[in-house]
Amino acid sequence: MKYHLIGVGGVGMSALATALVRLGAEVTGADRTLGTRNTDFLESIGVRCFPDDGSGVDGTVDEVVVSTAIEDGNPGLVRAKELGIPVVHRARALSKALEGRRLVAVAGTCGKSTVTAMLGHVLAECGLDPLCVNGANVPGWEGAVRFGRGDLAVAEVDESDKSLVAFSPYAVIVTNASADHYSKDEMDEVFDAFIRGVAGPVIDGRAIRGEADVSVPGRHNRVNAFLALKMAEALGCDADRARAALLSFRGVERRLQRHAPNVYDDYAHNPDKLRAMWTTLAEAHPGGLCVVWRPHGYAPLRKMMQSLADMFNEVARPQDMLLLLPVYDAGGTADRSVSSGELAAKVKRCALVDGFDAACDWIARNAGSFEAFATCGARDPGLPGLAQRIAALVGRAGA
């Protein structure tokens, strides 16, 4: 079977590509941006990556795989339709790939990637050798994939486009539910329907609360660890061995990832995730925090505008500052009638900067006023590089 993945450089698609290759399939892909860390890795394991111009789609391809983000006019998608090649959503392709294993699906508005990585790590340390497909890269894995030969699979499933319905899991973790892509009530309905009829264990973070000791900082991570621990125990892991495994967990890339002792990068992009990141770092750095954030899309910014403003005004102390970047623009037909400037006008401790260079210039002028720095936001692949620039700029790199 030969698959062609459009948008293969994204973490979700690159994870699927890696899993398919490790499961024995032939895979090619296309992306608007080549030569990235993800596409370079895929090339190294035999995935030929093409420009996003339709040139990778030909008669040898059995299925073309897309995500919800791929628009109807994408050249590869148009070419597939011309050739009569079946087009499937990423979620359905992943669900098919995981057939034959007991799937533990990790759903929820916040914390999915971290819980998926924690659970995969614990199950591996307890000898169950799971196959894991995450929505974020994990240190020690092949990007976002851990290839195991056990009968268990662990996968992050997505509520943002409701594609989680493509999966029929044996067991489910729901981390939480809050307003993000949809209202909280609608999210609860989606998750309630998802867990209905699940044959194996269900760990529902909306109904059970607890904390477990874990190697990474923050109360939200102790809550994440508790959910992973409860599922591991439900799947037969020894409780003491599972607890010990959480203490050796190495974290997830772009989840409070350190680039220096006082410089962090995080994926936080909605009010709940941003609040968790900010409060965790504020507790660790009482001397002041400078956060550089890029909204990840026009529609999410428009929808969350007031809740974002309220959250930033709540968490930012007098010694803190938010540097607000322009909205990340991935192209396409988005409604661009909203801007970061509208949010900046609503936030007290905020400065608007027009790009990475301007953010670095601002920090160079004001570095002495802060104890720690953080970059955060979804989608923009340049944010980790900005964190590295800031780490070099403030002169405390090396952690």
ROFI-313862 format. One record per residue: x, y, z of N, C-alpha, C in turn; residue in one letter. Coordinates in steps of 0.02 Angstrom, whole numbers, padded with zeros to 5 digits, always signed. Layout:
// residues N
XYZXYZXYZa...
***
This chain:
// residues 399
+00042-00060+00000+00000+00000+00000+00044+00062+00000m+00029+00109-00045+00068+00171-00049+00023+00230-00031k+00045+00267+00018+00008+00326+00041+00046+00389+00022y+00008+00442+00006+00037+00508-00004+00003+00556+00044h+00042+00587+00088+00015+00630+00141+00027+00703+00124l-00027+00741+00119-00022+00813+00104-00016+00851+00171i+00033+00896+00175+00048+00930+00238+00090+00886+00283g+00134+00848+00253+00171+00796+00290+00220+00825+00340v+00237+00889+00335+00284+00919+00382+00254+00935+00450g+00188+00938+00454+00155+00951+00518+00164+00893+00565g+00161+00907+00630+00178+00855+00678+00129+00796+00674v+00065+00810+00663+00016+00755+00658+00027+00712+00597g+00038+00743+00540+00049+00706+00479+00117+00671+00479m+00168+00704+00505+00234+00671+00507+00232+00610+00553s+00193+00615+00608+00186+00557+00652+00151+00499+00616a+00098+00515+00579+00064+00462+00541+00112+00431+00490l+00149+00473+00455+00197+00447+00406+00247+00400+00438a+00273+00420+00495+00322+00378+00531+00291+00311+00551t+00231+00314+00579+00197+00253+00600+00185+00206+00541a+00161+00235+00485+00148+00194+00426+00211+00160+00400l+00266+00198+00399+00330+00168+00376+00350+00111+00422v+00347+00122+00487+00367+00070+00535+00322+00009+00532r+00260+00019+00508+00213-00037+00501+00218-00069+00432l+00265-00045+00390+00280-00079+00327+00251-00049+00264g+00220+00010+00269+00190+00041+00210+00242+00083+00172a+00227+00098+00109+00266+00145+00070+00232+00213+00076e+00271+00265+00089+00243+00331+00103+00281+00385+00066v+00244+00431+00035+00273+00494+00010+00232+00550+00041t+00255+00612+00032+00218+00668+00061+00234+00732+00025g+00195+00783+00041+00205+00850+00013+00194+00901+00068a+00231+00957+00062+00222+01011+00111+00243+01077+00079d+00212+01131+00105+00230+01197+00080+00302+01215+00097r+00327+01187+00153+00395+01202+00176+00434+01138+00183t+00487+01131+00145+00531+01072+00149+00596+01092+00183l+00636+01043+00201+00699+01057+00235+00691+01073+00308g+00633+01056+00337+00623+01065+00409+00647+01004+00446t+00647+01010+00512+00668+00953+00553+00625+00892+00539r+00559+00902+00535+00514+00845+00524+00523+00814+00455n+00526+00856+00402+00533+00828+00335+00602+00797+00325t+00653+00825+00355+00720+00795+00350+00720+00726+00383d+00687+00720+00441+00684+00654+00473+00646+00604+00430f+00590+00626+00402+00551+00581+00360+00591+00557+00300l+00628+00603+00269+00672+00582+00213+00722+00529+00236e+00746+00536+00298+00797+00489+00323+00769+00418+00333s+00703+00412+00341+00674+00345+00350+00639+00321+00286i+00650+00357+00230+00626+00333+00166+00564+00365+00139g+00541+00419+00171+00482+00455+00146+00505+00511+00099v+00490+00504+00035+00509+00557-00013+00460+00615-00005r+00487+00675+00006+00445+00734+00017+00448+00780-00043c+00390+00799-00069+00383+00840-00128+00359+00910-00109f+00370+00960-00152+00338+01024-00143+00262+01016-00145p+00226+01062-00117+00153+01057-00114+00122+01083-00179d+00141+01051-00234+00118+01073-00300+00083+01018-00340d+00070+00962-00306+00036+00906-00340+00083+00857-00374g+00148+00873-00376+00195+00831-00414+00206+00762-00383s+00190+00754-00320+00199+00688-00288+00141+00641-00297g+00088+00664-00328+00028+00622-00337+00027+00595-00408v+00033+00529-00413+00032+00497-00479-00004+00430-00473d-00004+00392-00527-00041+00329-00529-00016+00275-00483g+00042+00284-00453+00068+00233-00407+00040+00241-00336t+00006+00296-00322-00021+00310-00255-00088+00275-00247v-00096+00238-00191-00159+00204-00177-00208+00248-00139d-00183+00289-00092-00226+00334-00054-00190+00399-00041e-00227+00454-00045-00201+00519-00025-00233+00536+00042v-00191+00558+00089-00214+00572+00157-00210+00647+00169v-00263+00675+00197-00266+00747+00211-00290+00758+00282v-00279+00818+00307-00308+00840+00370-00363+00890+00354s-00400+00911+00405-00453+00960+00396-00425+01027+00371t-00361+01041+00384-00332+01105+00365-00319+01110+00289a-00321+01054+00253-00306+01056+00182-00368+01080+00144i-00360+01133+00105-00416+01163+00070-00429+01127+00004e-00491+01135-00022-00512+01100-00082-00469+01114-00142d-00439+01174-00145-00399+01193-00203-00327+01170-00199g-00308+01133-00147-00239+01110-00142-00220+01070-00204n-00162+01084-00235-00144+01051-00298-00142+00975-00293p-00117+00949-00238-00114+00876-00230-00182+00845-00225g-00227+00879-00190-00296+00854-00183-00332+00857-00250l-00323+00911-00286-00353+00917-00353-00327+00862-00398v-00262+00849-00396-00232+00797-00439-00260+00728-00420r-00268+00715-00355-00295+00650-00334-00365+00639-00361a-00405+00691-00360-00474+00685-00385-00473+00674-00461k-00428+00707-00496-00423+00697-00568-00405+00625-00585e-00362+00595-00544-00339+00527-00557-00384+00474-00526l-00435+00496-00488-00480+00448-00456-00449+00412-00397g-00399+00442-00365-00367+00411-00308-00408+00426-00245i-00423+00375-00205-00462+00387-00143-00426+00437-00097p-00466+00482-00068-00440+00531-00020-00470+00516+00048v-00427+00508+00099-00451+00492+00166-00424+00543+00216v-00460+00553+00270-00438+00597+00323-00384+00563+00364h-00339+00604+00392-00284+00577+00432-00309+00531+00487r-00364+00550+00521-00388+00510+00577-00409+00440+00554a-00441+00436+00497-00463+00370+00472-00402+00329+00450r-00353+00361+00421-00292+00324+00402-00256+00297+00463a-00252+00338+00516-00220+00315+00578-00260+00259+00610l-00326+00267+00613-00368+00215+00642-00358+00149+00607s-00355+00151+00541-00344+00090+00502-00276+00059+00516k-00226+00102+00522-00158+00078+00535-00152+00043+00603a-00193+00064+00651-00188+00036+00719-00234-00024+00729l-00269-00044+00678-00313-00103+00684-00272-00164+00705e-00301-00206+00747-00266-00265+00772-00232-00254+00838g-00231-00192+00862-00204-00177+00929-00260-00149+00973r-00252-00157+01037-00299-00126+01084-00280-00052+01090r-00324-00010+01065-00308+00062+01062-00332+00097+01125l-00285+00133+01156-00302+00180+01210-00300+00249+01179v-00359+00280+01173-00364+00346+01142-00363+00399+01197a-00323+00451+01186-00318+00506+01234-00350+00568+01202v-00406+00589+01232-00445+00646+01207-00447+00700+01261a-00473+00759+01242-00480+00814+01290-00459+00879+01260g-00480+00934+01291-00463+00999+01265-00390+01017+01278t-00365+01001+01337-00296+01019+01356-00260+00957+01383c-00195+00954+01370-00154+00902+01401-00149+00836+01364g-00180+00831+01305-00181+00766+01269-00111+00741+01253k-00070+00785+01225-00003+00763+01204+00039+00742+01263s+00034+00779+01318+00073+00762+01377+00050+00697+01407t-00015+00687+01413-00041+00625+01442-00024+00565+01397v-00029+00574+01331-00011+00521+01285+00062+00501+01295t+00106+00550+01300+00177+00536+01310+00190+00503+01378a+00158+00530+01430+00165+00500+01497+00143+00427+01497m+00084+00414+01469+00058+00346+01470+00102+00300+01429l+00124+00322+01370+00168+00281+01330+00232+00264+01367g+00260+00314+01402+00321+00302+01440+00310+00252+01497h+00256+00261+01533+00241+00216+01590+00230+00145+01565v+00190+00137+01513+00177+00069+01487+00241+00036+01463l+00285+00075+01431+00349+00048+01409+00392+00027+01468a+00395+00070+01519+00436+00053+01578+00408-00006+01616e+00344-00018+01608+00312-00076+01641+00313-00138+01597c+00348-00135+01540+00359-00195+01499+00307-00210+01447g+00260-00164+01434+00205-00179+01387+00221-00159+01315l+00275-00123+01303+00301-00107+01236+00247-00081+01188d+00214-00025+01204+00160-00001+01162+00184+00035+01099p+00141+00036+01048+00150+00081+00991+00114+00146+01008l+00149+00203+01005+00120+00267+01024+00125+00316+00966c+00070+00351+00954+00068+00403+00903+00041+00466+00936v+00083+00516+00943+00067+00575+00982+00055+00636+00936n+00032+00690+00966+00023+00752+00930+00080+00801+00943g+00133+00778+00974+00192+00820+00988+00253+00774+00990a+00310+00801+00971+00372+00762+00974+00392+00750+01047n+00422+00692+01058+00440+00670+01126+00514+00651+01127v+00553+00677+01173+00624+00657+01177+00631+00581+01184p+00675+00552+01143+00686+00481+01145+00642+00441+01097g+00591+00473+01068+00549+00440+01018+00571+00461+00948w+00542+00429+00898+00553+00450+00829+00504+00507+00814e+00523+00566+00833+00476+00622+00827+00420+00613+00877g+00360+00603+00850+00301+00594+00893+00279+00521+00898a+00322+00475+00877+00304+00404+00874+00352+00361+00915v+00323+00316+00954+00361+00262+00986+00337+00198+00955r+00381+00163+00920+00361+00100+00888+00373+00043+00937f+00319+00011+00957+00324-00048+01001+00287-00106+00969g+00303-00166+00993+00275-00226+00964+00222-00259+01009r+00204-00226+01064+00152-00253+01107+00084-00247+01075g+00033-00273+01111-00034-00272+01082-00071-00207+01096d-00040-00162+01134-00071-00098+01150-00046-00042+01103l-00091+00002+01085-00073+00064+01050-00102+00122+01090a-00064+00176+01093-00087+00237+01126-00084+00293+01074v-00140+00329+01066-00142+00382+01016-00180+00442+01042a-00154+00501+01027-00191+00563+01039-00243+00570+00984e-00305+00586+01004-00358+00596+00954-00385+00667+00962v-00408+00695+00906-00420+00767+00902-00494+00783+00905d-00511+00830+00949-00579+00855+00953-00591+00918+00912e-00536+00950+00888-00544+01015+00856-00587+01011+00793s-00583+00955+00757-00625+00945+00698-00671+00885+00707d-00675+00860+00769-00717+00803+00788-00696+00739+00751k-00634+00736+00727-00611+00677+00691-00599+00618+00738s-00602+00628+00804-00595+00573+00850-00647+00519+00839l-00704+00536+00806-00756+00486+00793-00733+00433+00744v-00676+00443+00711-00649+00392+00666-00621+00332+00703a-00610+00339+00767-00579+00286+00807-00630+00246+00845f-00616+00181+00855-00656+00137+00897-00610+00108+00950s-00595+00146+01002-00544+00126+01050-00567+00073+01099p-00519+00035+01125-00531-00012+01179-00538+00025+01245y-00498+00078+01255-00498+00116+01317-00489+00190+01300a-00511+00234+01346-00509+00306+01332-00489+00345+01394v-00447+00395+01385-00436+00448+01434-00466+00512+01406i-00508+00546+01445-00529+00614+01429-00496+00659+01481v-00452+00703+01458-00414+00743+01506-00457+00796+01540t-00498+00830+01501-00540+00885+01525-00581+00911+01467n-00625+00959+01481-00663+00991+01427-00671+01065+01444a-00655+01107+01395-00665+01179+01403-00677+01210+01335s-00701+01271+01334-00714+01305+01270-00649+01318+01234a-00644+01296+01173-00587+01310+01130-00612+01316+01059d-00614+01260+01024-00642+01261+00956-00718+01264+00958h-00747+01239+01012-00820+01239+01021-00835+01260+01092y-00899+01269+01107-00918+01286+01176-00905+01226+01221s-00902+01238+01287-00890+01183+01333-00946+01132+01330k-01008+01155+01324-01064+01108+01320-01058+01062+01259d-01038+01092+01203-01031+01051+01143-00972+01003+01150e-00919+01025+01183-00862+00981+01194-00882+00922+01239m-00920+00936+01292-00943+00882+01335-00986+00832+01297d-01028+00856+01252-01069+00811+01212-01026+00767+01168e-00974+00796+01138-00928+00757+01095-00893+00703+01135v-00867+00721+01193-00831+00672+01234-00877+00620+01264f-00937+00640+01284-00985+00592+01310-01002+00539+01258d-01013+00562+01196-01028+00515+01142-00968+00470+01127a-00908+00497+01133-00848+00459+01116-00838+00401+01165f-00851+00412+01229-00837+00359+01278-00895+00310+01285i-00952+00327+01255-01010+00282+01261-00996+00217+01224r-01003+00162+01258-00994+00097+01227-00922+00072+01226g-00875+00109+01255-00806+00086+01259-00802+00024+01304v-00772-00029+01279-00772-00092+01315-00723-00094+01373a-00667-00059+01365-00614-00061+01416-00620-00003+01465g-00567+00010+01502-00569+00063+01553-00576+00133+01523p-00612+00175+01559-00620+00246+01542-00597+00287+01602v-00548+00330+01591-00524+00376+01643-00545+00445+01621i-00595+00472+01655-00626+00536+01635-00604+00591+01682d-00559+00634+01659-00533+00688+01700-00585+00741+01717g-00643+00739+01685-00697+00784+01703-00733+00760+01767r-00723+00695+01783-00761+00665+01839-00717+00645+01897a-00655+00631+01884-00609+00612+01938-00552+00662+01940i-00531+00680+02000-00478+00728+02008-00424+00699+02053r-00363+00714+02038-00308+00691+02079-00243+00716+02052g-00190+00704+02088-00124+00724+02067-00075+00667+02081e-00023+00662+02041+00029+00613+02051+00097+00647+02041a+00147+00624+02077+00214+00652+02070+00242+00636+02001d+00275+00685+01971+00302+00677+01904+00363+00722+01897v+00405+00707+01848+00468+00742+01841+00461+00813+01814s+00406+00829+01780+00399+00894+01749+00358+00941+01793v+00370+01007+01789+00340+01053+01838+00267+01070+01822p+00233+01096+01873+00166+01122+01865+00111+01077+01892g+00061+01108+01925+00005+01069+01950-00032+01034+01893r-00038+01068+01835-00074+01036+01779-00039+00972+01757h+00028+00969+01764+00063+00908+01746+00054+00854+01799n+00045+00874+01862+00030+00824+01913-00039+00793+01902r-00086+00835+01878-00152+00810+01860-00147+00764+01799v-00108+00784+01748-00097+00741+01690-00068+00674+01711n-00019+00676+01755+00014+00615+01778-00035+00568+01813a-00081+00597+01852-00131+00557+01887-00174+00518+01837f-00195+00551+01782-00236+00518+01732-00197+00461+01698l-00135+00474+01681-00093+00422+01650-00083+00363+01698a-00072+00379+01761-00062+00327+01812-00123+00283+01819l-00182+00314+01824-00244+00276+01833-00256+00230+01773k-00242+00253+01712-00251+00210+01654-00200+00154+01654m-00138+00169+01671-00087+00117+01673-00107+00062+01722a-00131+00082+01780-00153+00032+01829-00212-00008+01802e-00259+00026+01768-00317-00009+01741-00297-00059+01687a-00241-00047+01654-00217-00092+01602-00172-00147+01630l-00164-00148+01696-00127-00203+01728-00058-00187+01752g-00036-00125+01748+00031-00107+01772+00033-00107+01848c+00090-00127+01876+00101-00122+01947+00103-00049+01968d+00066-00030+02020+00059+00040+02039+00125+00071+02058a+00166+00035+02097+00230+00063+02119+00278+00073+02060d+00278+00024+02015+00321+00029+01956+00298+00087+01911r+00233+00096+01904+00206+00150+01863+00223+00218+01893a+00216+00225+01960+00234+00288+01993+00307+00304+01984r+00350+00253+01989+00422+00264+01979+00437+00286+01908a+00400+00259+01860+00411+00277+01790+00395+00350+01777a+00345+00377+01810+00328+00448+01801+00385+00493+01823l+00425+00470+01870+00481+00511+01894+00540+00512+01845l+00539+00466+01796+00592+00466+01745+00567+00493+01678s+00506+00517+01676+00477+00545+01615+00517+00607+01594f+00534+00612+01529+00577+00665+01505+00540+00725+01474r+00474+00723+01479+00436+00780+01454+00419+00774+01380g+00388+00827+01354+00366+00830+01285+00394+00894+01255v+00415+00890+01193+00440+00950+01161+00386+01004+01156e+00407+01066+01168+00362+01124+01166+00309+01121+01221r+00322+01085+01275+00279+01087+01334+00324+01106+01392r+00329+01171+01406+00376+01198+01455+00447+01172+01442l+00466+01170+01379+00532+01145+01360+00584+01199+01373q+00637+01181+01409+00689+01230+01425+00740+01236+01369r+00756+01297+01352+00811+01311+01305+00870+01344+01342h+00861+01361+01403+00912+01388+01448+00881+01385+01519a+00920+01395+01571+00892+01392+01638+00833+01439+01649p+00829+01492+01611+00775+01541+01620+00738+01557+01556n+00741+01512+01506+00706+01523+01443+00668+01459+01424v+00603+01467+01410+00559+01410+01398+00522+01420+01332y+00498+01364+01306+00453+01366+01248+00394+01319+01261d+00334+01341+01243+00274+01302+01259+00223+01309+01202d+00181+01258+01196+00130+01256+01143+00067+01294+01162y+00065+01323+01221+00003+01353+01247-00027+01402+01197a-00093+01394+01185-00125+01437+01135-00197+01455+01152h-00226+01426+01204-00293+01447+01225-00290+01470+01298n-00342+01501+01324-00338+01530+01391-00317+01481+01445p-00345+01420+01445-00328+01372+01497-00254+01352+01494d-00229+01339+01434-00160+01317+01427-00112+01375+01443k-00129+01434+01421-00087+01492+01435-00086+01507+01510l-00143+01501+01543-00145+01513+01616-00102+01462+01653r-00107+01398+01633-00067+01347+01666+00008+01360+01657a+00028+01377+01595+00098+01392+01583+00122+01452+01623m+00083+01506+01621+00104+01569+01653+00109+01560+01729w+00059+01529+01759+00059+01522+01832+00115+01476+01855t+00129+01424+01816+00184+01379+01834+00251+01416+01833t+00263+01455+01780+00326+01491+01774+00329+01549+01825l+00273+01581+01838+00273+01635+01887+00291+01610+01956a+00267+01551+01973+00284+01522+02039+00359+01507+02044e+00388+01484+01987+00459+01467+01987+00504+01529+01982a+00477+01584+01955+00518+01643+01942+00482+01706+01969h+00486+01717+02033+00451+01775+02063+00478+01842+02040p+00539+01843+02011+00569+01906+01992+00544+01936+01927g+00497+01904+01894+00469+01933+01833+00475+01888+01773g+00424+01889+01731+00419+01844+01674+00400+01884+01612l+00436+01873+01558+00420+01903+01493+00399+01848+01446c+00336+01850+01422+00308+01798+01380+00296+01826+01310v+00322+01792+01259+00311+01810+01189+00260+01760+01161v+00202+01786+01140+00148+01741+01117+00124+01761+01048w+00113+01709+01006+00084+01720+00939+00016+01684+00935r-00039+01721+00923-00103+01688+00911-00097+01642+00850p-00128+01583+00854-00116+01532+00802-00166+01534+00745h-00213+01581+00746-00259+01587+00690-00308+01644+00701g-00336+01669+00647-00382+01726+00652-00448+01706+00685y-00476+01649+00665-00540+01628+00694-00534+01614+00769a-00482+01577+00792-00476+01567+00864-00466+01633+00903p-00428+01679+00875-00418+01743+00909-00484+01781+00915l-00522+01781+00861-00587+01816+00861-00633+01785+00914r-00634+01719+00917-00680+01684+00963-00658+01693+01036k-00593+01692+01048-00567+01692+01117-00544+01760+01141m-00556+01812+01103-00527+01878+01116-00537+01900+01189m-00599+01902+01212-00612+01928+01279-00586+01881+01333q-00593+01816+01323-00569+01769+01373-00493+01770+01377s-00459+01781+01321-00387+01789+01322-00367+01853+01360l-00401+01908+01346-00385+01971+01380-00396+01964+01455a-00452+01933+01475-00466+01925+01546-00413+01881+01579d-00392+01828+01545-00342+01783+01573-00275+01818+01581m-00252+01853+01528-00187+01887+01533-00188+01940+01588f-00243+01977+01594-00247+02027+01647-00249+01996+01717n-00274+01934+01721-00276+01899+01785-00208+01874+01806e-00170+01844+01758-00108+01809+01778-00047+01854+01778v-00046+01908+01739+00014+01950+01733+00022+01993+01795a+00078+01985+01829+00094+02024+01888+00126+02090+01867r+00134+02137+01912+00166+02201+01894+00236+02192+01865p+00270+02139+01884+00338+02127+01860+00340+02086+01795q+00282+02069+01765+00278+02029+01705+00261+02071+01644d+00272+02042+01584+00254+02076+01522+00237+02025+01468m+00185+02040+01430+00167+02000+01371+00191+02038+01309l+00230+02005+01267+00247+02030+01200+00204+01993+01150l+00163+02030+01115+00113+02000+01071+00134+02006+00998l+00143+01948+00966+00161+01945+00895+00099+01948+00851l+00108+01961+00786+00051+01957+00740+00023+01887+00736p-00039+01881+00715-00071+01816+00707-00031+01774+00657v-00022+01710+00673+00011+01665+00625-00034+01654+00565y-00009+01669+00506-00048+01665+00445-00022+01607+00403d-00062+01554+00398-00042+01495+00360-00066+01498+00288a-00091+01556+00267-00116+01562+00199-00189+01540+00193g-00212+01530+00133-00280+01508+00122-00330+01566+00124g-00392+01549+00138-00447+01597+00132-00473+01622+00199t-00429+01627+00248-00450+01649+00315-00478+01720+00314a-00524+01734+00360-00551+01801+00370-00501+01839+00414d-00466+01887+00384-00412+01922+00418-00434+01989+00448r-00497+01994+00465-00525+02057+00490-00514+02067+00565s-00473+02026+00596-00455+02035+00666-00379+02034+00671v-00351+02066+00722-00278+02070+00728-00256+02067+00801s-00192+02054+00810-00164+02054+00877-00171+02121+00912s-00172+02175+00872-00178+02242+00901-00241+02251+00941g-00296+02219+00920-00358+02223+00957-00352+02191+01026e-00316+02135+01029-00305+02104+01094-00258+02146+01136l-00205+02172+01106-00157+02212+01144-00190+02271+01178a-00240+02300+01146-00274+02358+01175-00314+02340+01237a-00328+02275+01247-00367+02253+01304-00325+02227+01362k-00259+02220+01351-00215+02190+01402-00170+02244+01432v-00168+02246+01497-00131+02300+01532-00056+02292+01524k-00029+02234+01539+00043+02223+01537+00062+02193+01470r+00062+02233+01417+00070+02207+01350+00105+02257+01305c+00149+02230+01261+00179+02270+01208+00171+02232+01142a+00152+02268+01089+00142+02238+01024+00209+02241+00985l+00231+02183+00959+00292+02180+00919+00274+02150+00852v+00308+02173+00798+00286+02153+00731+00323+02093+00703d+00364+02059+00743+00398+02000+00719+00451+01977+00768g+00487+01924+00749+00538+01895+00794+00594+01944+00807f+00617+01979+00755+00672+02027+00764+00652+02081+00813d+00591+02106+00806+00567+02159+00851+00561+02133+00922a+00540+02070+00930+00536+02041+00997+00605+02037+01029a+00654+02015+00989+00722+02009+01016+00750+02078+01032c+00736+02128+00991+00759+02196+01005+00729+02221+01071d+00665+02209+01081+00632+02231+01142+00663+02197+01203w+00675+02132+01197+00705+02095+01253+00776+02118+01266i+00814+02133+01213+00883+02157+01223+00884+02222+01263a+00834+02264+01251+00831+02328+01287+00806+02320+01359r+00768+02267+01372+00735+02262+01437+00751+02198+01475n+00801+02160+01453+00815+02094+01482+00826+02097+01557a+00857+02150+01581+00872+02154+01652+00812+02161+01697g+00754+02173+01668+00693+02183+01708+00657+02117+01723s+00681+02061+01695+00645+01998+01702+00692+01942+01725f+00663+01896+01762+00700+01837+01785+00696+01780+01735e+00642+01776+01696+00633+01720+01649+00595+01744+01588a+00600+01703+01534+00570+01720+01470+00537+01657+01441f+00484+01666+01404+00450+01609+01373+00423+01630+01305a+00427+01583+01257+00391+01590+01193+00335+01539+01194t+00279+01556+01163+00224+01509+01162+00177+01522+01104c+00140+01470+01086+00092+01473+01031+00093+01408+00991g+00039+01397+00955+00033+01337+00914+00048+01355+00841a+00062+01305+00802+00068+01307+00729+00133+01338+00702r+00155+01394+00729+00214+01427+00701+00277+01385+00716d+00309+01355+00665+00367+01314+00678+00429+01353+00698p+00426+01420+00693+00483+01461+00710+00490+01478+00783g+00440+01462+00824+00442+01483+00894+00498+01450+00934l+00513+01385+00925+00570+01357+00961+00636+01392+00943p+00643+01411+00879+00702+01448+00859+00706+01516+00891g+00648+01548+00901+00647+01612+00936+00670+01602+01008l+00648+01548+01040+00670+01534+01108+00745+01526+01112a+00774+01494+01061+00846+01485+01060+00881+01553+01052q+00853+01596+01010+00882+01663+01002+00880+01702+01068r+00824+01696+01103+00818+01732+01167+00867+01703+01218i+00875+01636+01217+00923+01605+01263+00993+01632+01252a+01013+01639+01188+01079+01667+01174+01082+01741+01194a+01028+01776+01185+01026+01847+01198+01033+01864+01272l+00999+01825+01314+01000+01842+01385+01061+01813+01420v+01100+01772+01385+01165+01752+01410+01167+01700+01463g+01113+01660+01468+01113+01607+01518+01097+01540+01487r+01118+01530+01424+01106+01467+01391+01150+01412+01420a+01131+01350+01406+01173+01295+01427+01138+01242+01466g+01073+01251+01484+01038+01200+01521+01019+01143+01475a
***
